[in-house]
Each structure stands twice: as structure tokens, then as C-alpha cells.
Amino acid sequence: MLQTIERERGAQRISMPLACRGAERIASTDPNDFKAAQWQLCPNAVVFETRGDCVIIDGAGRPIARVFADESTEVLSPDAKINAVDLTPALLHYDFGLPPGQRARKKIVAYIDKYGLAPELRRRRELLRCGKLAGGWGL
């Protein structure tokens, strides 16, 4: 049985799962659980760099990770400089709804799993919640 805790939010009294308190609140990286504003954190496009590497960027244009030719990855800070051949990104999907459709979600989850982006997305989700996420296109 799921344990809950009672909290008051304004004039409302809400009941939330006990597991949702503190750091455990961001344990899930399944984009199906993301709220609309958090979709900007997910892999959205790829930008190709001059050295032949590519950079996975999120929906707000922030770099997430650099992928090298041998498929290894390097996590980048949200305000990292990208040495792109062309700043026009190659989109991973063309579903711009919030949340994206099921096919786009599957592709996003595949990128998260393949390149091990879950810990970084959890960290960025917490930064977004606290209002400390830098970079992006002002979203």
C-alpha cells in the first residue's frame, strides 16, 4: 500500500505519495511522467560539430551531451559552447505538441537509454524546478 502525507497548498488540502518527498521526487526519468514545461529538458535535436562529433540538444536549445565517433558520450553543461558546422539542428522527431505523441516519446526514451542521459536529466529537472537552469532560448 502506498503511504501518503497530507499537505495544504493554498486553500486546498492535497494528499501526495510519501515517496514524492525530497530528492525521491525526481527519481523517474520516463518522459511520460514529465509535465509540459519539463519536456524542454528532453533530447530534441542533434547539432553536428566541426570535429565530426555531434551534440544532443534539448527542446530549449541547451546542449545535453556530446557523442563521439565511438558512441561514447560526454555530459555538457547547459551553457557549453558548441563548435557547430551549421547551427541548424537535425530534429529527432517532428511532434511539437506538449507532451509529444507516443512515437516521439519512444524515440526520446531510446536516446535517453542509449546515451545514459537519465542522471543528467534528473539533475536538470531539479535545476528547472528551482529556477536555476541556465542557457536555452528563454523558455
PARO-750572 format. One record per atom (N, C-alpha, C, CB): x, z, y; residue in one letter; atom name; residue number from 1. Coordinates in steps of 0.05 Angstrom, whole numbers, padded with zeros to 5 digits. Atoms other than C-alpha are relative to their C-alpha. Glycine has a CB too. Layout:
> X | Z | Y | A | CA | NUM $
...
//
This chain:
> 00017 | 00000 | -00024 | M | N | 1 $
> 00000 | 00000 | 00000 | M | CA | 1 $
> 00018 | 00000 | 00025 | M | C | 1 $
> -00019 | 00024 | 00000 | M | CB | 1 $
> -00015 | 00002 | -00025 | L | N | 2 $
> 00025 | -00018 | 00069 | L | CA | 2 $
> -00006 | 00023 | 00019 | L | C | 2 $
> -00007 | -00027 | 00014 | L | CB | 2 $
> 00003 | -00022 | -00019 | Q | N | 3 $
> 00037 | 00041 | 00115 | Q | CA | 3 $
> -00003 | -00011 | 00028 | Q | C | 3 $
> 00023 | 00020 | -00002 | Q | CB | 3 $
> 00004 | 00009 | -00027 | T | N | 4 $
> 00013 | 00034 | 00186 | T | CA | 4 $
> 00004 | 00023 | 00019 | T | C | 4 $
> -00028 | -00012 | 00004 | T | CB | 4 $
> -00002 | -00020 | -00021 | I | N | 5 $
> 00023 | 00070 | 00252 | I | CA | 5 $
> -00019 | -00008 | 00022 | I | C | 5 $
> 00030 | 00002 | 00010 | I | CB | 5 $
> 00019 | 00005 | -00021 | E | N | 6 $
> -00028 | 00077 | 00307 | E | CA | 6 $
> 00015 | 00000 | 00027 | E | C | 6 $
> -00023 | 00021 | 00000 | E | CB | 6 $
> -00012 | 00002 | -00027 | R | N | 7 $
> -00007 | 00056 | 00378 | R | CA | 7 $
> -00021 | -00008 | 00020 | R | C | 7 $
> 00024 | -00019 | 00001 | R | CB | 7 $
> 00018 | 00008 | -00021 | E | N | 8 $
> -00042 | 00048 | 00443 | E | CA | 8 $
> 00014 | -00021 | 00018 | E | C | 8 $
> -00009 | 00023 | 00017 | E | CB | 8 $
> -00010 | 00021 | -00017 | R | N | 9 $
> -00030 | -00016 | 00483 | R | CA | 9 $
> -00021 | -00005 | 00022 | R | C | 9 $
> 00006 | -00027 | -00016 | R | CB | 9 $
> 00019 | 00001 | -00022 | G | N | 10 $
> -00064 | -00011 | 00550 | G | CA | 10 $
> -00025 | 00016 | -00008 | G | C | 10 $
> -00008 | -00029 | 00006 | G | CB | 10 $
> 00025 | -00013 | 00007 | A | N | 11 $
> -00137 | 00005 | 00536 | A | CA | 11 $
> -00006 | -00004 | -00030 | A | C | 11 $
> -00023 | -00011 | 00016 | A | CB | 11 $
> 00005 | 00006 | 00029 | Q | N | 12 $
> -00132 | -00020 | 00463 | Q | CA | 12 $
> 00015 | 00020 | -00018 | Q | C | 12 $
> 00007 | -00028 | -00006 | Q | CB | 12 $
> -00013 | -00016 | 00020 | R | N | 13 $
> -00115 | 00021 | 00403 | R | CA | 13 $
> 00006 | -00019 | -00023 | R | C | 13 $
> -00017 | 00025 | -00010 | R | CB | 13 $
> -00007 | 00019 | 00021 | I | N | 14 $
> -00077 | -00021 | 00352 | I | CA | 14 $
> 00014 | 00014 | -00023 | I | C | 14 $
> 00018 | -00022 | 00011 | I | CB | 14 $
> -00013 | -00010 | 00024 | S | N | 15 $
> -00052 | -00009 | 00282 | S | CA | 15 $
> 00020 | -00020 | -00009 | S | C | 15 $
> -00020 | 00007 | -00023 | S | CB | 15 $
> -00020 | 00019 | 00008 | M | N | 16 $
> 00014 | -00041 | 00263 | M | CA | 16 $
> 00015 | 00010 | -00025 | M | C | 16 $
> 00020 | -00005 | 00023 | M | CB | 16 $
> -00014 | -00009 | 00023 | P | N | 17 $
> 00053 | -00040 | 00198 | P | CA | 17 $
> 00025 | 00016 | 00007 | P | C | 17 $
> 00009 | -00025 | -00017 | P | CB | 17 $
> -00023 | -00017 | -00006 | L | N | 18 $
> 00106 | 00014 | 00196 | L | CA | 18 $
> 00026 | -00016 | -00002 | L | C | 18 $
> 00000 | 00023 | -00020 | L | CB | 18 $
> -00024 | 00016 | 00003 | A | N | 19 $
> 00157 | -00038 | 00173 | A | CA | 19 $
> 00006 | -00017 | 00025 | A | C | 19 $
> -00003 | -00018 | -00024 | A | CB | 19 $
> -00004 | 00016 | -00024 | C | N | 20 $
> 00148 | -00073 | 00240 | C | CA | 20 $
> 00013 | 00015 | 00023 | C | C | 20 $
> -00026 | -00012 | 00009 | C | CB | 20 $
> -00012 | -00016 | -00021 | R | N | 21 $
> 00182 | -00018 | 00280 | R | CA | 21 $
> 00030 | -00005 | 00001 | R | C | 21 $
> -00006 | 00029 | -00004 | R | CB | 21 $
> -00029 | 00002 | -00003 | G | N | 22 $
> 00252 | -00024 | 00308 | G | CA | 22 $
> 00011 | -00027 | -00009 | G | C | 22 $
> 00014 | 00021 | -00015 | G | CB | 22 $
> -00014 | 00025 | 00007 | A | N | 23 $
> 00302 | -00075 | 00281 | A | CA | 23 $
> -00014 | -00014 | -00024 | A | C | 23 $
> 00029 | 00007 | -00008 | A | CB | 23 $
> 00013 | 00013 | 00022 | E | N | 24 $
> 00260 | -00088 | 00219 | E | CA | 24 $
> -00021 | -00019 | 00009 | E | C | 24 $
> -00013 | 00021 | -00018 | E | CB | 24 $
> 00020 | 00017 | -00011 | R | N | 25 $
> 00210 | -00123 | 00264 | R | CA | 25 $
> 00009 | -00029 | -00001 | R | C | 25 $
> -00006 | 00008 | 00028 | R | CB | 25 $
> -00010 | 00027 | -00001 | I | N | 26 $
> 00255 | -00185 | 00265 | I | CA | 26 $
> 00012 | -00009 | -00027 | I | C | 26 $
> 00020 | -00004 | 00022 | I | CB | 26 $
> -00012 | 00007 | 00026 | A | N | 27 $
> 00272 | -00188 | 00191 | A | CA | 27 $
> -00008 | -00028 | -00010 | A | C | 27 $
> -00008 | 00020 | -00021 | A | CB | 27 $
> 00009 | 00026 | 00009 | S | N | 28 $
> 00232 | -00252 | 00179 | S | CA | 28 $
> 00012 | -00022 | 00016 | S | C | 28 $
> -00030 | -00001 | 00000 | S | CB | 28 $
> -00009 | 00024 | -00014 | T | N | 29 $
> 00263 | -00319 | 00196 | T | CA | 29 $
> -00017 | -00024 | -00007 | T | C | 29 $
> 00029 | -00005 | -00006 | T | CB | 29 $
> 00018 | 00022 | 00007 | D | N | 30 $
> 00206 | -00360 | 00168 | D | CA | 30 $
> -00014 | -00010 | 00026 | D | C | 30 $
> -00020 | 00008 | -00022 | D | CB | 30 $
> 00012 | 00009 | -00024 | P | N | 31 $
> 00185 | -00403 | 00227 | P | CA | 31 $
> -00031 | 00001 | 00000 | P | C | 31 $
> 00008 | -00028 | 00006 | P | CB | 31 $
> 00029 | -00003 | 00001 | N | N | 32 $
> 00113 | -00398 | 00202 | N | CA | 32 $
> -00009 | 00025 | 00013 | N | C | 32 $
> -00010 | -00002 | -00029 | N | CB | 32 $
> 00006 | -00026 | -00012 | D | N | 33 $
> 00115 | -00327 | 00229 | D | CA | 33 $
> 00005 | 00001 | 00030 | D | C | 33 $
> 00015 | 00022 | -00014 | D | CB | 33 $
> -00008 | 00000 | -00028 | F | N | 34 $
> 00141 | -00346 | 00298 | F | CA | 34 $
> -00024 | -00004 | 00018 | F | C | 34 $
> 00021 | -00022 | 00005 | F | CB | 34 $
> 00020 | 00005 | -00020 | K | N | 35 $
> 00097 | -00342 | 00359 | K | CA | 35 $
> 00009 | -00025 | 00015 | K | C | 35 $
> -00003 | 00025 | 00019 | K | CB | 35 $
> -00006 | 00026 | -00013 | A | N | 36 $
> 00094 | -00404 | 00404 | A | CA | 36 $
> 00025 | 00001 | 00016 | A | C | 36 $
> -00023 | -00007 | 00019 | A | CB | 36 $
> -00024 | -00001 | -00016 | A | N | 37 $
> 00149 | -00381 | 00452 | A | CA | 37 $
> 00025 | 00001 | -00017 | A | C | 37 $
> -00001 | 00024 | 00019 | A | CB | 37 $
> -00024 | -00002 | 00017 | Q | N | 38 $
> 00196 | -00368 | 00394 | Q | CA | 38 $
> 00008 | -00026 | -00014 | Q | C | 38 $
> -00004 | 00021 | -00021 | Q | CB | 38 $
> -00007 | 00026 | 00012 | W | N | 39 $
> 00193 | -00440 | 00369 | W | CA | 39 $
> 00023 | -00013 | 00014 | W | C | 39 $
> -00024 | -00018 | 00000 | W | CB | 39 $
> -00022 | 00011 | -00015 | Q | N | 40 $
> 00242 | -00457 | 00423 | Q | CA | 40 $
> 00027 | 00008 | -00012 | Q | C | 40 $
> -00001 | 00008 | 00029 | Q | CB | 40 $
> -00024 | -00010 | 00012 | L | N | 41 $
> 00294 | -00419 | 00382 | L | CA | 41 $
> 00009 | -00017 | -00025 | L | C | 41 $
> -00003 | 00029 | -00009 | L | CB | 41 $
> -00005 | 00014 | 00025 | C | N | 42 $
> 00289 | -00464 | 00320 | C | CA | 42 $
> 00015 | -00026 | 00005 | C | C | 42 $
> -00026 | -00006 | -00014 | C | CB | 42 $
> -00013 | 00026 | -00002 | P | N | 43 $
> 00332 | -00525 | 00306 | P | CA | 43 $
> -00019 | -00022 | 00007 | P | C | 43 $
> 00015 | -00007 | -00027 | P | CB | 43 $
> 00018 | 00020 | -00010 | N | N | 44 $
> 00302 | -00583 | 00343 | N | CA | 44 $
> 00013 | -00028 | 00000 | N | C | 44 $
> -00010 | 00007 | 00027 | N | CB | 44 $
> -00014 | 00026 | -00003 | A | N | 45 $
> 00355 | -00637 | 00351 | A | CA | 45 $
> 00029 | 00003 | -00006 | A | C | 45 $
> -00004 | -00012 | 00028 | A | CB | 45 $
> -00029 | 00000 | 00005 | V | N | 46 $
> 00427 | -00657 | 00338 | V | CA | 46 $
> 00013 | -00017 | 00022 | V | C | 46 $
> 00006 | -00012 | -00029 | V | CB | 46 $
> -00016 | 00015 | -00020 | V | N | 47 $
> 00478 | -00680 | 00390 | V | CA | 47 $
> 00027 | -00005 | -00013 | V | C | 47 $
> 00003 | 00017 | 00027 | V | CB | 47 $
> -00026 | 00007 | 00012 | F | N | 48 $
> 00540 | -00717 | 00367 | F | CA | 48 $
> 00022 | 00003 | 00020 | F | C | 48 $
> -00001 | -00029 | -00010 | F | CB | 48 $
> -00023 | -00005 | -00018 | E | N | 49 $
> 00607 | -00696 | 00396 | E | CA | 49 $
> 00021 | -00022 | -00003 | E | C | 49 $
> 00012 | 00028 | -00007 | E | CB | 49 $
> -00021 | 00020 | 00000 | T | N | 50 $
> 00668 | -00738 | 00412 | T | CA | 50 $
> 00019 | 00002 | -00024 | T | C | 50 $
> 00016 | 00003 | 00026 | T | CB | 50 $
> -00018 | -00003 | 00022 | R | N | 51 $
> 00708 | -00710 | 00354 | R | CA | 51 $
> -00013 | -00007 | -00027 | R | C | 51 $
> 00010 | 00029 | -00002 | R | CB | 51 $
> 00014 | 00007 | 00025 | G | N | 52 $
> 00656 | -00732 | 00303 | G | CA | 52 $
> -00017 | 00022 | -00011 | G | C | 52 $
> 00020 | -00009 | -00021 | G | CB | 52 $
> 00017 | -00022 | 00009 | D | N | 53 $
> 00624 | -00664 | 00295 | D | CA | 53 $
> -00028 | -00004 | 00013 | D | C | 53 $
> 00012 | 00028 | 00008 | D | CB | 53 $
> 00026 | 00000 | -00013 | C | N | 54 $
> 00551 | -00652 | 00312 | C | CA | 54 $
> -00008 | 00029 | 00006 | C | C | 54 $
> -00021 | -00014 | -00018 | C | CB | 54 $
> 00009 | -00026 | -00009 | V | N | 55 $
> 00517 | -00594 | 00346 | V | CA | 55 $
> -00031 | 00000 | -00003 | V | C | 55 $
> 00008 | 00006 | 00029 | V | CB | 55 $
> 00029 | -00004 | 00003 | I | N | 56 $
> 00448 | -00569 | 00326 | I | CA | 56 $
> -00009 | 00015 | 00024 | I | C | 56 $
> -00007 | 00015 | -00027 | I | CB | 56 $
> 00010 | -00014 | -00024 | I | N | 57 $
> 00408 | -00550 | 00388 | I | CA | 57 $
> -00029 | 00008 | -00005 | I | C | 57 $
> 00002 | -00019 | 00025 | I | CB | 57 $
> 00027 | -00010 | 00003 | D | N | 58 $
> 00344 | -00512 | 00395 | D | CA | 58 $
> -00019 | -00014 | 00019 | D | C | 58 $
> -00001 | 00031 | 00006 | D | CB | 58 $
> 00021 | 00014 | -00016 | G | N | 59 $
> 00279 | -00532 | 00429 | G | CA | 59 $
> 00004 | 00003 | 00030 | G | C | 59 $
> -00026 | 00011 | -00007 | G | CB | 59 $
> -00005 | -00003 | -00029 | A | N | 60 $
> 00305 | -00508 | 00497 | A | CA | 60 $
> 00027 | -00012 | 00007 | A | C | 60 $
> -00001 | 00029 | 00008 | A | CB | 60 $
> -00025 | 00013 | -00006 | G | N | 61 $
> 00370 | -00548 | 00492 | G | CA | 61 $
> 00024 | 00017 | -00003 | G | C | 61 $
> -00001 | -00011 | 00027 | G | CB | 61 $
> -00023 | -00017 | 00004 | R | N | 62 $
> 00415 | -00490 | 00474 | R | CA | 62 $
> 00013 | -00006 | -00026 | R | C | 62 $
> -00008 | 00030 | 00001 | R | CB | 62 $
> -00013 | 00004 | 00026 | P | N | 63 $
> 00468 | -00501 | 00421 | P | CA | 63 $
> -00003 | 00024 | -00018 | P | C | 63 $
> 00030 | -00006 | 00005 | P | CB | 63 $
> 00002 | -00021 | 00020 | I | N | 64 $
> 00459 | -00462 | 00357 | I | CA | 64 $
> 00025 | 00001 | -00016 | I | C | 64 $
> -00025 | -00004 | -00018 | I | CB | 64 $
> -00024 | 00001 | 00017 | A | N | 65 $
> 00516 | -00485 | 00313 | A | CA | 65 $
> 00012 | -00028 | 00000 | A | C | 65 $
> -00008 | 00008 | -00029 | A | CB | 65 $
> -00015 | 00025 | 00002 | R | N | 66 $
> 00570 | -00538 | 00307 | R | CA | 66 $
> 00003 | -00005 | -00030 | R | C | 66 $
> 00028 | 00002 | 00015 | R | CB | 66 $
> -00003 | 00008 | 00028 | V | N | 67 $
> 00570 | -00575 | 00240 | V | CA | 67 $
> 00024 | -00019 | -00002 | V | C | 67 $
> -00026 | -00012 | -00012 | V | CB | 67 $
> -00024 | 00017 | 00003 | F | N | 68 $
> 00638 | -00604 | 00219 | F | CA | 68 $
> -00005 | -00020 | -00022 | F | C | 68 $
> 00024 | 00018 | -00006 | F | CB | 68 $
> 00002 | 00021 | 00019 | A | N | 69 $
> 00650 | -00664 | 00175 | A | CA | 69 $
> -00002 | 00010 | -00029 | A | C | 69 $
> 00024 | -00019 | 00002 | A | CB | 69 $
> 00000 | -00012 | 00027 | D | N | 70 $
> 00660 | -00619 | 00113 | D | CA | 70 $
> -00025 | 00017 | -00004 | D | C | 70 $
> 00025 | 00016 | -00004 | D | CB | 70 $
> 00025 | -00015 | 00001 | E | N | 71 $
> 00590 | -00589 | 00126 | E | CA | 71 $
> 00002 | 00030 | 00006 | E | C | 71 $
> -00012 | -00003 | -00028 | E | CB | 71 $
> -00003 | -00028 | -00008 | S | N | 72 $
> 00619 | -00522 | 00148 | S | CA | 72 $
> -00012 | 00003 | 00028 | S | C | 72 $
> 00030 | 00010 | -00001 | S | CB | 72 $
> 00012 | -00005 | -00026 | T | N | 73 $
> 00587 | -00490 | 00209 | T | CA | 73 $
> 00014 | 00021 | 00016 | T | C | 73 $
> -00029 | 00007 | -00003 | T | CB | 73 $
> -00010 | -00020 | -00019 | E | N | 74 $
> 00608 | -00451 | 00270 | E | CA | 74 $
> -00023 | 00007 | 00018 | E | C | 74 $
> 00026 | -00010 | 00016 | E | CB | 74 $
> 00022 | -00009 | -00017 | V | N | 75 $
> 00555 | -00410 | 00306 | V | CA | 75 $
> 00011 | 00000 | 00029 | V | C | 75 $
> -00010 | 00028 | -00007 | V | CB | 75 $
> -00008 | 00002 | -00028 | L | N | 76 $
> 00558 | -00423 | 00381 | L | CA | 76 $
> -00017 | 00018 | 00018 | L | C | 76 $
> -00003 | -00030 | 00010 | L | CB | 76 $
> 00016 | -00016 | -00019 | S | N | 77 $
> 00536 | -00381 | 00440 | S | CA | 77 $
> -00020 | -00018 | 00013 | S | C | 77 $
> 00019 | 00014 | 00021 | S | CB | 77 $
> 00021 | 00016 | -00012 | P | N | 78 $
> 00473 | -00405 | 00475 | P | CA | 78 $
> 00009 | -00016 | 00025 | P | C | 78 $
> -00023 | 00017 | 00008 | P | CB | 78 $
> -00009 | 00014 | -00023 | D | N | 79 $
> 00513 | -00426 | 00536 | D | CA | 79 $
> 00026 | -00015 | -00005 | D | C | 79 $
> 00004 | 00019 | 00023 | D | CB | 79 $
> -00025 | 00014 | 00007 | A | N | 80 $
> 00570 | -00461 | 00499 | A | CA | 80 $
> 00001 | -00028 | 00010 | A | C | 80 $
> 00004 | 00000 | -00031 | A | CB | 80 $
> -00004 | 00027 | -00010 | K | N | 81 $
> 00598 | -00526 | 00526 | K | CA | 81 $
> 00000 | -00019 | -00024 | K | C | 81 $
> 00027 | -00002 | 00016 | K | CB | 81 $
> 00001 | 00021 | 00021 | I | N | 82 $
> 00583 | -00588 | 00484 | I | CA | 82 $
> 00014 | -00025 | 00011 | I | C | 82 $
> -00030 | -00007 | -00008 | I | CB | 82 $
> -00014 | 00024 | -00008 | N | N | 83 $
> 00631 | -00647 | 00488 | N | CA | 83 $
> -00013 | -00024 | -00014 | N | C | 83 $
> 00030 | 00002 | -00007 | N | CB | 83 $
> 00016 | 00021 | 00013 | A | N | 84 $
> 00579 | -00699 | 00471 | A | CA | 84 $
> 00007 | -00028 | 00008 | A | C | 84 $
> -00030 | 00005 | 00006 | A | CB | 84 $
> -00003 | 00028 | -00005 | V | N | 85 $
> 00587 | -00773 | 00465 | V | CA | 85 $
> -00023 | -00009 | 00018 | V | C | 85 $
> 00001 | -00017 | -00027 | V | CB | 85 $
> 00024 | 00006 | -00015 | D | N | 86 $
> 00517 | -00780 | 00491 | D | CA | 86 $
> -00018 | 00025 | -00001 | D | C | 86 $
> -00015 | -00026 | -00012 | D | CB | 86 $
> 00016 | -00024 | 00000 | L | N | 87 $
> 00474 | -00722 | 00513 | L | CA | 87 $
> -00029 | -00004 | -00009 | L | C | 87 $
> -00001 | 00011 | 00028 | L | CB | 87 $
> 00027 | 00005 | 00011 | T | N | 88 $
> 00411 | -00756 | 00486 | T | CA | 88 $
> -00001 | 00010 | -00029 | T | C | 88 $
> -00007 | -00030 | 00001 | T | CB | 88 $
> 00000 | -00012 | 00027 | P | N | 89 $
> 00394 | -00714 | 00425 | P | CA | 89 $
> -00015 | -00018 | -00020 | P | C | 89 $
> -00013 | 00027 | 00000 | P | CB | 89 $
> 00014 | 00012 | 00023 | A | N | 90 $
> 00373 | -00742 | 00357 | A | CA | 90 $
> -00019 | 00021 | -00010 | A | C | 90 $
> 00019 | -00011 | -00023 | A | CB | 90 $
> 00020 | -00020 | 00007 | L | N | 91 $
> 00308 | -00705 | 00344 | L | CA | 91 $
> -00002 | 00003 | -00031 | L | C | 91 $
> -00027 | -00007 | 00011 | L | CB | 91 $
> 00003 | -00006 | 00028 | L | N | 92 $
> 00299 | -00672 | 00276 | L | CA | 92 $
> -00029 | -00005 | -00009 | L | C | 92 $
> 00008 | 00029 | -00007 | L | CB | 92 $
> 00029 | 00005 | 00005 | H | N | 93 $
> 00223 | -00681 | 00280 | H | CA | 93 $
> -00013 | -00009 | 00026 | H | C | 93 $
> -00014 | 00025 | -00012 | H | CB | 93 $
> 00014 | 00010 | -00024 | Y | N | 94 $
> 00173 | -00712 | 00327 | Y | CA | 94 $
> -00027 | 00014 | 00004 | Y | C | 94 $
> -00005 | -00030 | -00003 | Y | CB | 94 $
> 00025 | -00016 | -00004 | D | N | 95 $
> 00119 | -00658 | 00325 | D | CA | 95 $
> 00005 | 00020 | 00022 | D | C | 95 $
> -00008 | 00014 | -00027 | D | CB | 95 $
> -00005 | -00017 | -00023 | F | N | 96 $
> 00117 | -00626 | 00393 | F | CA | 96 $
> -00022 | 00021 | 00005 | F | C | 96 $
> 00003 | -00017 | 00025 | F | CB | 96 $
> 00020 | -00020 | -00002 | G | N | 97 $
> 00057 | -00581 | 00381 | G | CA | 97 $
> 00012 | 00028 | -00003 | G | C | 97 $
> -00022 | -00004 | -00020 | G | CB | 97 $
> -00009 | -00028 | 00004 | L | N | 98 $
> 00064 | -00505 | 00384 | L | CA | 98 $
> -00021 | 00015 | -00015 | L | C | 98 $
> 00007 | 00013 | 00027 | L | CB | 98 $
> -00024 | 00005 | 00016 | P | N | 99 $
> 00071 | -00488 | 00329 | P | CA | 99 $
> -00001 | -00029 | -00011 | P | C | 99 $
> 00002 | 00020 | -00023 | P | CB | 99 $
> -00001 | 00027 | 00011 | P | N | 100 $
> 00095 | -00554 | 00299 | P | CA | 100 $
> -00016 | -00001 | -00027 | P | C | 100 $
> 00029 | -00008 | -00005 | P | CB | 100 $
> 00015 | 00004 | 00025 | G | N | 101 $
> 00058 | -00583 | 00239 | G | CA | 101 $
> 00016 | 00008 | -00025 | G | C | 101 $
> -00009 | -00028 | -00002 | G | CB | 101 $
> -00013 | -00009 | 00025 | Q | N | 102 $
> 00074 | -00567 | 00166 | Q | CA | 102 $
> 00024 | -00016 | -00007 | Q | C | 102 $
> -00021 | -00001 | -00022 | Q | CB | 102 $
> -00024 | 00016 | 00007 | R | N | 103 $
> 00122 | -00626 | 00156 | R | CA | 103 $
> 00024 | 00007 | 00017 | R | C | 103 $
> -00007 | -00030 | 00003 | R | CB | 103 $
> -00022 | -00008 | -00018 | A | N | 104 $
> 00163 | -00607 | 00217 | A | CA | 104 $
> 00010 | 00028 | -00008 | A | C | 104 $
> -00010 | 00000 | 00029 | A | CB | 104 $
> -00008 | -00027 | 00008 | R | N | 105 $
> 00164 | -00534 | 00194 | R | CA | 105 $
> 00018 | -00001 | -00024 | R | C | 105 $
> -00024 | 00018 | -00005 | R | CB | 105 $
> -00016 | 00002 | 00024 | K | N | 106 $
> 00191 | -00554 | 00126 | K | CA | 106 $
> 00028 | -00010 | 00007 | K | C | 106 $
> -00013 | -00019 | -00020 | K | CB | 106 $
> -00026 | 00010 | -00008 | K | N | 107 $
> 00247 | -00594 | 00159 | K | CA | 107 $
> 00016 | 00021 | 00015 | K | C | 107 $
> -00004 | -00025 | 00018 | K | CB | 107 $
> -00014 | -00022 | -00015 | I | N | 108 $
> 00264 | -00536 | 00206 | I | CA | 108 $
> 00010 | 00021 | -00019 | I | C | 108 $
> -00019 | 00012 | 00020 | I | CB | 108 $
> -00008 | -00020 | 00020 | V | N | 109 $
> 00266 | -00487 | 00148 | V | CA | 109 $
> 00024 | -00011 | -00017 | V | C | 109 $
> -00023 | 00008 | -00018 | V | CB | 109 $
> -00022 | 00011 | 00016 | A | N | 110 $
> 00311 | -00535 | 00109 | A | CA | 110 $
> 00027 | 00001 | 00016 | A | C | 110 $
> -00006 | -00030 | -00007 | A | CB | 110 $
> -00024 | -00003 | -00016 | Y | N | 111 $
> 00361 | -00536 | 00167 | Y | CA | 111 $
> 00010 | 00029 | 00002 | Y | C | 111 $
> -00005 | -00012 | 00028 | Y | CB | 111 $
> -00007 | -00028 | -00002 | I | N | 112 $
> 00359 | -00461 | 00174 | I | CA | 112 $
> 00014 | 00009 | -00026 | I | C | 112 $
> -00025 | 00018 | 00005 | I | CB | 112 $
> -00011 | -00007 | 00026 | D | N | 113 $
> 00373 | -00453 | 00099 | D | CA | 113 $
> 00027 | -00014 | -00005 | D | C | 113 $
> -00019 | -00006 | -00022 | D | CB | 113 $
> -00024 | 00015 | 00006 | K | N | 114 $
> 00425 | -00508 | 00093 | K | CA | 114 $
> 00025 | 00009 | 00015 | K | C | 114 $
> -00004 | -00030 | 00005 | K | CB | 114 $
> -00023 | -00007 | -00017 | Y | N | 115 $
> 00469 | -00485 | 00150 | Y | CA | 115 $
> 00002 | 00030 | 00005 | Y | C | 115 $
> -00002 | -00014 | 00026 | Y | CB | 115 $
> -00002 | -00029 | -00002 | G | N | 116 $
> 00457 | -00409 | 00144 | G | CA | 116 $
> -00005 | 00010 | 00028 | G | C | 116 $
> 00027 | 00009 | -00009 | G | CB | 116 $
> 00005 | -00007 | -00028 | L | N | 117 $
> 00426 | -00402 | 00213 | L | CA | 117 $
> -00018 | 00025 | 00004 | L | C | 117 $
> -00013 | -00023 | 00014 | L | CB | 117 $
> 00019 | -00022 | -00001 | A | N | 118 $
> 00379 | -00344 | 00196 | A | CA | 118 $
> 00010 | 00024 | 00016 | A | C | 118 $
> -00008 | 00009 | -00027 | A | CB | 118 $
> -00009 | -00023 | -00016 | P | N | 119 $
> 00423 | -00287 | 00223 | P | CA | 119 $
> 00001 | -00006 | 00030 | P | C | 119 $
> 00027 | 00009 | -00010 | P | CB | 119 $
> -00002 | 00007 | -00028 | E | N | 120 $
> 00435 | -00323 | 00288 | E | CA | 120 $
> -00028 | -00003 | 00013 | E | C | 120 $
> 00016 | -00027 | 00004 | E | CB | 120 $
> 00027 | 00002 | -00011 | L | N | 121 $
> 00361 | -00339 | 00297 | L | CA | 121 $
> -00013 | 00027 | 00003 | L | C | 121 $
> -00017 | -00018 | -00018 | L | CB | 121 $
> 00010 | -00027 | -00003 | R | N | 122 $
> 00344 | -00266 | 00285 | R | CA | 122 $
> 00012 | 00013 | 00026 | R | C | 122 $
> 00007 | 00018 | -00025 | R | CB | 122 $
> -00013 | -00011 | -00023 | R | N | 123 $
> 00395 | -00246 | 00338 | R | CA | 123 $
> -00012 | -00012 | 00026 | R | C | 123 $
> 00031 | -00005 | -00001 | R | CB | 123 $
> 00011 | 00013 | -00024 | R | N | 124 $
> 00368 | -00297 | 00388 | R | CA | 124 $
> -00029 | 00008 | 00004 | R | C | 124 $
> 00002 | -00031 | -00002 | R | CB | 124 $
> 00028 | -00009 | -00003 | R | N | 125 $
> 00296 | -00276 | 00374 | R | CA | 125 $
> -00001 | 00027 | 00014 | R | C | 125 $
> -00013 | 00002 | -00028 | R | CB | 125 $
> -00001 | -00026 | -00013 | E | N | 126 $
> 00315 | -00205 | 00394 | E | CA | 126 $
> 00008 | -00003 | 00030 | E | C | 126 $
> 00019 | 00019 | -00014 | E | CB | 126 $
> -00009 | 00005 | -00028 | L | N | 127 $
> 00351 | -00230 | 00457 | L | CA | 127 $
> -00023 | -00012 | 00016 | L | C | 127 $
> 00024 | -00019 | 00001 | L | CB | 127 $
> 00023 | 00012 | -00014 | L | N | 128 $
> 00290 | -00272 | 00476 | L | CA | 128 $
> -00021 | 00022 | 00006 | L | C | 128 $
> -00013 | -00022 | -00017 | L | CB | 128 $
> 00019 | -00022 | -00004 | R | N | 129 $
> 00245 | -00211 | 00466 | R | CA | 129 $
> 00008 | 00018 | 00023 | R | C | 129 $
> -00003 | 00016 | -00026 | R | CB | 129 $
> -00010 | -00018 | -00021 | C | N | 130 $
> 00289 | -00170 | 00512 | C | CA | 130 $
> 00005 | -00015 | 00027 | C | C | 130 $
> 00026 | 00012 | -00009 | C | CB | 130 $
> -00004 | 00015 | -00024 | G | N | 131 $
> 00294 | -00226 | 00564 | G | CA | 131 $
> 00030 | -00005 | 00007 | G | C | 131 $
> -00013 | 00014 | 00023 | G | CB | 131 $
> -00029 | 00003 | -00005 | K | N | 132 $
> 00370 | -00233 | 00555 | K | CA | 132 $
> 00011 | -00026 | -00012 | K | C | 132 $
> 00014 | 00023 | -00012 | K | CB | 132 $
> -00010 | 00025 | 00012 | L | N | 133 $
> 00375 | -00303 | 00524 | L | CA | 133 $
> 00007 | -00020 | 00023 | L | C | 133 $
> -00021 | -00012 | -00018 | L | CB | 133 $
> -00010 | 00017 | -00021 | A | N | 134 $
> 00418 | -00347 | 00569 | A | CA | 134 $
> -00002 | -00030 | -00009 | A | C | 134 $
> 00029 | 00007 | 00007 | A | CB | 134 $
> -00002 | 00029 | 00006 | G | N | 135 $
> 00421 | -00423 | 00574 | G | CA | 135 $
> -00028 | -00012 | -00003 | G | C | 135 $
> 00016 | -00005 | -00025 | G | CB | 135 $
> 00025 | 00015 | 00004 | G | N | 136 $
> 00368 | -00475 | 00558 | G | CA | 136 $
> -00010 | -00014 | 00025 | G | C | 136 $
> -00021 | 00019 | -00010 | G | CB | 136 $
> 00012 | 00016 | -00022 | W | N | 137 $
> 00322 | -00515 | 00602 | W | CA | 137 $
> -00020 | 00016 | 00016 | W | C | 137 $
> -00013 | -00024 | -00011 | W | CB | 137 $
> 00017 | -00017 | -00016 | G | N | 138 $
> 00289 | -00455 | 00635 | G | CA | 138 $
> -00026 | 00007 | -00014 | G | C | 138 $
> -00006 | -00014 | 00025 | G | CB | 138 $
> 00025 | -00007 | 00014 | L | N | 139 $
> 00236 | -00444 | 00581 | L | CA | 139 $
> 00000 | 00030 | -00006 | L | C | 139 $
> -00003 | -00016 | -00026 | L | CB | 139 $
//
